[in-house]
């Protein structure tokens, strides 16, 4: 089953403030596109895409 995450879930997983996800992280060119858009402010991403993005970015920051 596909697990969908809201911006608040992503913020908790990344241990950053909610506004950081909404205002900056989700607007990055390399950030995954939402899997589901229910409205301008209601978006959901798959856990798999966020975890993959997070791992790539952690690896970049460790170099």
N, C-alpha and C positions, 0 to 999 in steps of 0.2 A: 504494500500500500504506500502511496506517495504521501509524504508528510509536508504540509505547507506551513510556511513561517511568515508571520507579520513582522513589521519593522521592529516592534517591541521585543519579539523573540530573537531577532538577529542581534539587537543591541545587547540583550542578556548573554547570548552565546559569545559575542565578541568582547564582552565586558567594557562596553562604551555607552555613553549616554544615548538615549533614544533620538534626540535631536541631531546627534552626530550621524546616525544612520540616515535619517530623513533628509537632512540638509547637505551632507557631504558625501558619505560613502555610497549611497544608492545612486548618486549622480555621476560617479566615476565611469569612464568609458569601459573599463575592464570589469565592472560589476555585472553580475548576471541579470538578464532581463527578467521581469516578473513572469511567473508561470500563469498567473491569474490576475486580471485587473477588473475589479468590481466597480470602480469609480476613480475619480481623480486622486483621492486620498486613501483608497483601499486597494492595496496590492498584496500579493502573496508570492513568495519564492519557494522553490523546493529546497528541502534540507540538503539534499545531495549537491545542488548547485552552489549553495552558500558554503558548505564545508569544503568543496573543491576550490572555490575562490579563496577562502580563508587560508587553506594550506599553501596555495601558490604564493599568496602575499606574505605569509609568515616566512616561507623559504627565501623570498626576495629580500626581506628585511634582515635575515640572518647572514646574508653574504657580505 
